[in-house]
Structure formats: structure tokens, C-alpha cells
Amino acid sequence: MILTQILLLILVTAGAGLILRARAGPASIIVLQTVTSVSGLATLSTQGVIGWDLVVAYGGGLVALLVARLIVVARRRDPALARRITTDPLPERVVWAIVLTAGVLAMYHLAVGGIALFSDHVERQRFDFTSSGLFGIPGRMFLFGVDLAWVLATVNAAARGTRWRSSRPWVTATAVLLVTTLLSGFKGQFLSVVVLAALTWSLLSSKAPRIGTLARRFWILVVAGVAYLFATALLYPSYNDGSDTVVGKLLARFTTVSAEPRALAMTRSVGPLPENLFVNDIKYYLERYFNIPGDASFSFERMVSAAITGVDPASAAWTTPVTVGGFAEFSYAWGVGVAVCGFFALGLVLGRIEASKPRTVINVVVNITLVLAIQSFIAKGGAIYNILNWAAVAVMLAGVGAVVGLLGRGTASSSLAVSEKGQVASVR
């Protein structure tokens, strides 16, 4: 079993080596992040759980993503894909307001909801994002707002032409990002920060770097992420029950365990839902977030998790959230063929973002936010969940920035008027 996984990982690593030679862009980074799922599905296929046709289809979806990206990017003659922000950066007060709003609310969530890393039930506590109250806003800032604030601080520092570490808003945003990551209790969360940094840097770099270059640039973050992964896993009771080594369980977690929800969805071994899963999830989250009545009592992700744990999804029984992945969701909703086409379409979008020449800070931040939402959907699934939460948090933070910007402009205008009056009086 372990030997098979190791051999498959070697093959996947060889494929990843080819990707490392490719130009870094959102599509290639996302594919590199998700290739272990192919290894997990292949292992399940050798066990007779699924057919090899589904493994090939899943891999074909990733290939379609890359091919679509190449089609868009190849239209540009300039391989450097120079991206320069030609307008002025945002005022520092706007960046500070957004960074502090996201940071304070995220810390409030930890203070009120509890720090998962120090909890006696870390494996459950880490998924509690509503106990901090305030309509779930602090929890959403913890999950999404801190990342968006860091992206804004990074992009604005680039627009000013300063190094990231020389920008005080960026240093503050980075500190908040690292603290919330370390205290989250999610063993893979630090590696998610590496992906966030790689995606952001690849879209800000004046030249499209190779993924290998990104790996060399962020190697220390990767090492730190792996160390945090092992250290956090040791706190999980399920990793210390003596049934296997921590290394073996982590290996399974990133291969067969993560592939199981995908396999269930792709083979339609769960459900059935009374209607299309995306329609179901729209009804479910609209009722959950906005109290709009609907007839969906659980989400698709909840149904898959309940199938794994053997409980009724409509019951109050607790289930561990699972990562179904975007390809599996497409497959369940419309079939494997549509899933491949869907990934091709996402590749076109990612390629278009990569090949664009943004002119404003807001334009760049919006592009990166779209990339992060697509990356989250491809890796984890939950299309409706991602759309609603990324959009809601982005709108909230944009509102904070707009208000502070307008107030600051009014103050600046008043100061200018007073100054002009003083000058006129002195002339008289």
C-alpha cells in the first residue's frame, strides 16, 4: 500500500518536475498544487475502487487547464508578460484601514471563538468559524479577509516601487497573516500561504518567472510549511492512535484520503440530490447566510462528508468538512466531459488574467482575488461557497477603503481651503 503510494508519488513528482520548468502563472501553480490528487486517485484505481478512466479524465482536466492557459498566453509576442501599474498607488490611509479592519476582526474571532491550535479538540475546533458571532463577519475575515488585506498591501507596495518588507502596511499584514495561520490549527495552512505568495508574486513580477525560480525564492517558506505540517499533525488525536506512523498518515492524507471525496463524487456514489448540486448549494447558502427560504437542507460537500462517515446529511450529526474539488463537482453535476470543458474554460480565464496588463492597483487586486477564488474552487470545491464568501468579504473591505478614502479626501480639501485663505489674507 505505502510502496504503491510512493511509486505513484515518484511519477507525479516527475510530472511536477516538468511543470517546474514552465513559466509561472496561476494555472501552472494551481496544477502543481493539485497533482497529488492524481496520485491518490491512481492508488484508489489500483485498489479497484474506481476505474482508470476517471484517473485519466481527472488528469485530462488538469492538462486542459494548462493548454487553455497556453493558448491565451501564446498570443502575446512578449514572453516577459510585463505587468506595470501605471497609475498612482492607493493612499496609505486606505491600505491601513483595510489591513487593520481585517486584522482586528480576525484576532477578535480568535479571542472570542477560541484558538484552535491550543484547543483540546483541535481537529473540530479548527472548523468553527461562527462562534465569534457578529453575523459571522470575524470568521470570514479570518478565512478570507486577512488574505485579501495582504494582497492589497503587497500590490500597493509594488505600485509605490518599494520592497515589500520596507512597507509598514505590508509588514503588519504579513504579521497578521502569519499569526492567524499558525494559530488556525490547520496543518496545511502554512503551505496555503506559500501558494498565496507564489500566485501574487507571479502576477506582479515584471517578467513571468519559471516555477522553479519561484520554488527557489520561497523555499524557506516551503520548509517552514512542511515543519508546521508535521508539528500540527502531532496534535491531532487521529494521527496518534498508533495505527500508523505520522509520515504514513500524512502521505495518505495528501493522496488517497483527499482523493476519496473526489472518487465518490465522480462515481456518483453519494446522493442523489433532488436537483443540480449548484442550484442546491445556492438555495442552501442563501438561506444560511441571508435567511432566504429554500428547500435545501444541506450542501453538496456536507452530503459527501456524510457518505464517508456514514451519517444522515440532514441530521445534526457533526461531519468533518472534505475537499471535493472543482473537477469532481463538475463531474457530478454534468459529467466528466463537461468537467474537462469546464477546466478548459477556467484555464482561459486564468490565462487571460496572466496575460493582461493591469493599470491600477484595484485592477490587480481584483485579478488576484479572482485567481484565489478559482484556485480555492479547483483545489477544494464549493463553487457557491467560494463565490459568496470571496465576494462578500471583498465588498466589505472595499467599502471600508472607500469610506476612509472619501473622508481623507474631504479632510485634505478642507486643509487646502484653509491654507489658501491664509495665503490670500497674508497677501492683503
C-alpha positions as CSV (number, residue, x, y, z in Angstrom):
1,M,0.0,0.0,0.0
2,I,2.6,2.5,1.1
3,L,5.0,1.3,-1.6
4,T,2.4,1.9,-4.2
5,Q,1.7,5.4,-3.0
6,I,5.5,6.1,-3.0
7,L,5.9,4.8,-6.6
8,L,2.9,6.9,-7.7
9,L,4.3,9.9,-5.9
10,I,7.6,9.5,-7.8
11,L,5.7,9.5,-11.1
12,V,3.7,12.6,-10.0
13,T,7.0,14.2,-8.9
14,A,8.5,13.6,-12.3
15,G,5.5,15.3,-13.9
16,A,5.8,18.1,-11.4
17,G,9.5,18.5,-12.4
18,L,8.3,19.3,-15.9
19,I,5.9,21.8,-14.5
20,L,8.8,23.4,-12.6
21,R,10.4,24.3,-15.9
22,A,7.3,26.0,-17.1
23,R,6.6,29.7,-16.8
24,A,4.9,30.5,-13.5
25,G,1.3,31.5,-13.9
26,P,-1.9,30.9,-11.9
27,A,-2.8,27.8,-14.0
28,S,0.6,26.1,-13.6
29,I,0.8,26.9,-9.9
30,I,-2.7,25.5,-9.3
31,V,-1.9,22.3,-11.2
32,L,1.3,21.8,-9.2
33,Q,-0.8,22.2,-6.0
34,T,-3.3,19.6,-7.1
35,V,-1.2,16.9,-8.7
36,T,-1.1,14.7,-5.5
37,S,-4.8,14.1,-6.1
38,V,-3.9,12.3,-9.3
39,S,-1.6,10.0,-7.3
40,G,-4.5,9.4,-4.8
41,L,-7.0,8.6,-7.5
42,A,-4.4,6.3,-9.2
43,T,-4.0,4.4,-5.9
44,L,-7.7,4.0,-5.5
45,S,-7.8,2.7,-9.0
46,T,-5.2,0.0,-8.3
47,Q,-7.4,-1.0,-5.3
48,G,-10.4,-1.4,-7.7
49,V,-12.3,1.5,-6.1
50,I,-12.6,3.5,-9.3
51,G,-11.7,2.8,-12.9
52,W,-8.6,4.2,-14.6
53,D,-10.8,6.1,-17.0
54,L,-11.7,8.5,-14.1
55,V,-8.0,8.9,-13.3
56,V,-7.3,9.8,-17.0
57,A,-10.2,12.1,-17.0
58,Y,-9.1,14.0,-13.9
59,G,-5.6,14.3,-15.3
60,G,-7.1,15.4,-18.6
61,G,-8.9,18.2,-16.8
62,L,-5.6,19.5,-15.4
63,V,-4.0,19.2,-18.9
64,A,-7.0,21.1,-20.3
65,L,-6.4,23.9,-17.8
66,L,-2.7,24.2,-18.9
67,V,-3.5,24.0,-22.6
68,A,-6.1,26.8,-22.3
69,R,-3.6,28.9,-20.5
70,L,-1.0,28.4,-23.2
71,I,-3.5,29.3,-25.9
72,V,-4.2,32.7,-24.4
73,V,-0.6,33.5,-23.3
74,A,0.9,32.3,-26.7
75,R,-0.9,35.1,-28.4
76,R,1.4,37.6,-26.9
77,R,4.7,38.1,-28.6
78,D,6.4,39.4,-25.5
79,P,7.2,36.3,-23.3
80,A,8.1,38.6,-20.4
81,L,4.4,39.4,-19.9
82,A,5.4,42.7,-18.4
83,R,2.8,44.0,-15.9
84,R,3.2,47.5,-14.7
85,I,0.8,49.6,-12.6
86,T,0.8,52.9,-14.4
87,T,-1.5,54.9,-12.1
88,D,-0.7,56.2,-8.6
89,P,-0.9,53.8,-5.6
90,L,-3.8,54.0,-3.2
91,P,-3.3,56.4,-0.2
92,E,-1.6,54.7,2.7
93,R,-4.6,55.5,5.0
94,V,-6.9,53.4,2.8
95,V,-4.5,50.4,2.9
96,W,-4.0,50.8,6.6
97,A,-7.8,50.9,7.2
98,I,-8.3,47.6,5.2
99,V,-5.3,45.9,6.8
100,L,-6.4,46.9,10.3
101,T,-10.1,46.0,9.8
102,A,-9.3,42.5,8.5
103,G,-6.6,42.0,11.2
104,V,-8.7,43.2,14.2
105,L,-11.7,41.2,13.2
106,A,-9.6,38.1,12.6
107,M,-8.0,38.5,16.0
108,Y,-11.4,39.1,17.5
109,H,-12.5,35.8,16.0
110,L,-9.6,34.0,17.7
111,A,-10.2,35.8,21.0
112,V,-13.9,35.0,21.2
113,G,-14.2,31.8,19.2
114,G,-11.1,30.3,20.7
115,I,-7.6,29.4,19.3
116,A,-7.9,26.0,17.6
117,L,-4.2,25.2,18.0
118,F,-4.4,25.3,21.8
119,S,-7.8,23.5,22.0
120,D,-8.2,20.0,23.4
121,H,-10.3,19.3,20.3
122,V,-8.2,20.9,17.7
123,E,-9.5,18.7,14.9
124,R,-13.0,20.0,15.4
125,Q,-12.2,23.5,16.7
126,R,-10.3,24.5,13.6
127,F,-13.6,24.3,11.6
128,D,-15.6,26.6,14.0
129,F,-15.9,29.9,12.1
130,T,-19.2,31.1,13.5
131,S,-18.8,31.0,17.3
132,S,-17.3,34.6,17.3
133,G,-20.7,36.0,16.4
134,L,-21.3,39.3,14.7
135,F,-23.1,37.6,11.8
136,G,-20.0,35.5,11.0
137,I,-18.0,38.5,9.8
138,P,-15.0,37.9,12.1
139,G,-14.8,34.3,10.9
140,R,-15.0,35.3,7.3
141,M,-12.2,37.9,7.8
142,F,-10.2,35.2,9.4
143,L,-10.7,32.9,6.4
144,F,-10.7,35.4,3.5
145,G,-10.1,39.0,4.7
146,V,-6.6,38.5,6.0
147,D,-5.5,37.1,2.6
148,L,-7.1,40.0,0.7
149,A,-5.6,42.6,3.0
150,W,-2.2,41.1,2.5
151,V,-2.7,41.1,-1.3
152,L,-3.7,44.8,-1.2
153,A,-0.7,45.7,0.9
154,T,1.6,43.8,-1.4
155,V,0.2,45.3,-4.6
156,N,0.2,48.8,-3.2
157,A,3.8,48.4,-2.1
158,A,4.7,47.3,-5.7
159,A,2.9,50.3,-7.1
160,R,5.0,52.6,-4.9
161,G,8.1,50.9,-6.2
162,T,9.2,49.8,-2.7
163,R,10.3,46.5,-1.4
164,W,7.6,44.6,0.4
165,R,9.5,44.5,3.7
166,S,10.0,48.2,3.5
167,S,6.3,48.9,3.6
168,R,4.8,49.2,7.1
169,P,1.3,48.2,6.0
170,W,2.8,45.1,4.3
171,V,4.8,44.2,7.4
172,T,1.6,44.5,9.5
173,A,-0.5,42.5,7.0
174,T,2.2,39.8,6.9
175,A,2.4,39.6,10.7
176,V,-1.4,39.1,10.9
177,L,-1.3,36.6,8.1
178,L,1.4,34.5,9.8
179,V,-0.2,34.7,13.3
180,T,-3.6,33.6,12.1
181,T,-2.1,30.9,10.0
182,L,0.0,29.5,12.9
183,L,-3.0,29.6,15.3
184,S,-5.5,28.2,12.9
185,G,-4.9,24.6,13.7
186,F,-4.9,23.6,10.0
187,K,-1.8,21.5,9.3
188,G,-1.7,22.6,5.7
189,Q,-2.5,26.2,6.2
190,F,1.1,27.4,6.1
191,L,1.6,25.7,2.7
192,S,-1.5,27.7,1.6
193,V,0.4,30.8,2.4
194,V,3.2,29.7,0.1
195,V,0.6,29.3,-2.7
196,L,-0.8,32.7,-1.9
197,A,2.7,34.3,-2.1
198,A,3.6,32.4,-5.3
199,L,0.4,33.4,-7.1
200,T,0.7,37.0,-6.0
201,W,4.3,37.3,-6.9
202,S,3.8,35.6,-10.3
203,L,1.2,38.2,-11.3
204,L,3.3,41.2,-10.0
205,S,6.7,40.2,-11.4
206,S,7.8,42.3,-14.4
207,K,8.8,39.0,-16.1
208,A,6.9,35.7,-15.9
209,P,9.3,33.6,-13.8
210,R,9.7,29.9,-14.1
211,I,8.1,27.9,-11.4
212,G,11.5,26.6,-10.4
213,T,12.5,30.2,-9.8
214,L,9.5,30.6,-7.5
215,A,10.5,27.4,-5.7
216,R,14.0,28.8,-5.1
217,R,12.6,32.1,-4.0
218,F,10.1,30.7,-1.5
219,W,12.0,27.5,-0.4
220,I,12.3,28.7,3.2
221,L,8.5,29.1,3.3
222,V,8.1,25.6,1.9
223,V,10.4,24.2,4.6
224,A,8.6,26.1,7.3
225,G,5.2,24.9,5.9
226,V,6.3,21.2,6.0
227,A,7.7,21.7,9.5
228,Y,4.4,23.2,10.6
229,L,2.5,20.4,8.9
230,F,4.3,17.7,10.9
231,A,4.2,19.7,14.2
232,T,0.4,20.3,13.9
233,A,-0.3,16.7,12.8
234,L,1.2,15.5,16.1
235,L,-1.5,17.5,18.0
236,Y,-4.3,15.6,16.2
237,P,-5.6,12.5,18.1
238,S,-6.3,10.7,14.8
239,Y,-2.6,10.9,14.0
240,N,-1.5,9.5,17.3
241,D,-3.8,6.4,17.7
242,G,-0.9,4.0,16.9
243,S,-2.5,2.6,13.7
244,D,0.3,4.0,11.5
245,T,3.2,6.4,11.6
246,V,2.6,10.2,11.2
247,V,4.5,10.1,7.9
248,G,2.3,7.3,6.6
249,K,-0.9,9.1,7.6
250,L,0.3,12.4,6.1
251,L,1.2,10.6,2.9
252,A,-2.3,9.0,2.8
253,R,-3.9,12.4,3.7
254,F,-2.5,14.1,0.6
255,T,-3.2,11.1,-1.7
256,T,-5.9,8.6,-1.0
257,V,-7.7,10.4,1.8
258,S,-8.0,13.6,-0.3
259,A,-8.9,11.5,-3.4
260,E,-11.8,9.7,-1.7
261,P,-14.3,12.5,-1.8
262,R,-13.4,13.2,-5.4
263,A,-13.9,9.5,-6.2
264,L,-17.3,9.4,-4.5
265,A,-18.4,12.5,-6.4
266,M,-17.0,11.3,-9.8
267,T,-18.6,7.9,-9.5
268,R,-21.8,9.4,-8.1
269,S,-21.7,7.1,-5.1
270,V,-23.4,9.8,-3.0
271,G,-26.8,11.4,-3.0
272,P,-28.7,11.7,-5.2
273,L,-29.5,15.4,-4.7
274,P,-33.1,16.4,-5.7
275,E,-31.7,18.9,-8.2
276,N,-28.4,20.1,-9.7
277,L,-25.8,20.5,-7.0
278,F,-25.0,24.1,-7.8
279,V,-28.7,25.0,-7.6
280,N,-28.9,23.1,-4.4
281,D,-25.9,24.9,-2.9
282,I,-27.3,28.3,-4.0
283,K,-30.5,27.6,-2.1
284,Y,-28.6,26.2,0.9
285,Y,-26.2,29.2,1.3
286,L,-28.8,31.9,0.6
287,E,-30.9,30.5,3.4
288,R,-28.0,30.0,5.7
289,Y,-26.4,33.5,5.1
290,F,-29.4,35.7,4.2
291,N,-32.4,33.8,5.6
292,I,-33.9,33.4,2.2
293,P,-36.2,30.4,2.4
294,G,-35.2,27.3,0.3
295,D,-35.7,23.6,0.3
296,A,-32.1,22.6,0.5
297,S,-31.3,21.2,4.0
298,F,-27.6,20.5,3.4
299,S,-24.8,21.4,0.9
300,F,-23.2,19.0,-1.5
301,E,-19.9,19.0,0.4
302,R,-21.9,18.0,3.6
303,M,-23.5,15.2,1.6
304,V,-20.2,13.8,0.5
305,S,-18.7,14.0,4.0
306,A,-21.8,12.3,5.5
307,A,-21.4,9.5,3.0
308,I,-17.8,8.9,4.2
309,T,-18.7,9.0,7.9
310,G,-22.0,7.1,7.4
311,V,-24.4,9.6,8.9
312,D,-27.6,11.3,7.6
313,P,-26.6,14.6,6.0
314,A,-29.9,16.2,7.0
315,S,-29.2,15.3,10.7
316,A,-27.4,17.4,13.3
317,A,-24.5,15.0,13.4
318,W,-21.1,16.6,13.1
319,T,-19.1,15.7,9.9
320,T,-15.6,16.7,9.0
321,P,-15.6,19.1,6.0
322,V,-14.0,17.5,3.0
323,T,-12.4,18.8,-0.2
324,V,-14.3,17.5,-3.1
325,G,-12.5,19.6,-5.7
326,G,-13.8,21.5,-8.7
327,F,-13.4,18.7,-11.3
328,A,-15.4,16.3,-9.2
329,E,-18.2,18.8,-8.6
330,F,-18.4,19.5,-12.4
331,S,-18.4,15.7,-13.0
332,Y,-21.2,15.1,-10.5
333,A,-23.3,17.9,-11.9
334,W,-22.8,17.4,-15.6
335,G,-20.5,14.5,-16.3
336,V,-16.8,14.1,-17.0
337,G,-16.8,15.6,-20.5
338,V,-18.3,18.8,-19.2
339,A,-15.8,18.8,-16.3
340,V,-12.9,18.8,-18.8
341,C,-14.5,21.6,-20.8
342,G,-15.1,23.5,-17.5
343,F,-11.5,23.2,-16.6
344,F,-10.6,24.4,-20.1
345,A,-12.8,27.4,-19.6
346,L,-11.2,28.2,-16.2
347,G,-7.8,27.9,-17.9
348,L,-8.8,30.5,-20.4
349,V,-9.8,32.8,-17.6
350,L,-6.6,32.2,-15.7
351,G,-4.6,32.7,-18.9
352,R,-6.4,36.0,-19.6
353,I,-5.6,37.3,-16.2
354,E,-2.0,36.2,-16.5
355,A,-1.6,37.9,-19.9
356,S,-3.3,41.1,-19.0
357,K,-1.6,44.4,-18.4
358,P,-3.3,45.9,-15.3
359,R,-3.2,49.6,-15.0
360,T,-4.4,50.3,-11.4
361,V,-3.9,48.8,-8.0
362,I,-7.6,47.9,-7.8
363,N,-7.4,46.1,-11.1
364,V,-4.5,44.0,-9.9
365,V,-6.2,43.2,-6.6
366,V,-9.4,42.2,-8.3
367,N,-7.4,39.9,-10.7
368,I,-5.6,38.2,-7.8
369,T,-8.9,37.8,-5.9
370,L,-10.4,36.1,-8.9
371,V,-7.4,33.8,-9.1
372,L,-7.6,32.9,-5.4
373,A,-11.3,32.1,-5.7
374,I,-10.7,29.9,-8.8
375,Q,-7.8,28.2,-7.1
376,S,-9.9,27.5,-4.0
377,F,-12.6,26.0,-6.1
378,I,-10.3,23.8,-8.2
379,A,-8.4,22.5,-5.1
380,K,-11.3,22.3,-2.6
381,G,-14.6,22.6,-4.5
382,G,-17.6,24.6,-3.1
383,A,-18.2,26.9,-6.0
384,I,-21.2,28.7,-4.5
385,Y,-19.5,28.9,-1.1
386,N,-16.4,30.5,-2.6
387,I,-18.3,32.9,-4.8
388,L,-20.5,34.2,-1.9
389,N,-17.7,34.5,0.7
390,W,-14.9,35.9,-1.5
391,A,-17.4,38.5,-3.0
392,A,-18.9,39.4,0.4
393,V,-15.5,39.9,2.1
394,A,-14.2,41.9,-0.9
395,V,-17.2,44.2,-0.9
396,M,-16.9,44.7,2.9
397,L,-13.3,45.6,2.7
398,A,-13.8,47.8,-0.4
399,G,-16.5,49.6,1.5
400,V,-14.1,50.3,4.4
401,G,-11.5,51.6,2.0
402,A,-14.0,53.8,0.1
403,V,-15.3,55.4,3.2
404,V,-11.8,56.1,4.5
405,G,-10.7,57.4,1.1
406,L,-13.6,59.8,0.9
407,L,-13.2,61.0,4.5
408,G,-9.5,61.6,3.9
409,R,-10.2,63.5,0.6
410,G,-12.7,65.7,2.5
411,T,-10.1,66.4,5.2
412,A,-7.4,67.2,2.6
413,S,-9.8,69.6,0.7
414,S,-10.6,71.4,4.0
415,S,-7.0,71.8,4.8
416,L,-6.2,73.1,1.3
417,A,-9.1,75.6,1.6
418,V,-7.8,76.9,4.9
419,S,-4.3,77.2,3.5
420,E,-5.5,79.1,0.5
421,K,-7.5,81.5,2.7
422,G,-4.4,82.1,4.8
423,Q,-2.3,82.9,1.7
424,V,-4.9,85.4,0.5
425,A,-5.0,87.1,3.9
426,S,-1.3,87.4,4.0
427,V,-1.2,89.0,0.5
428,R,-3.8,91.5,1.6
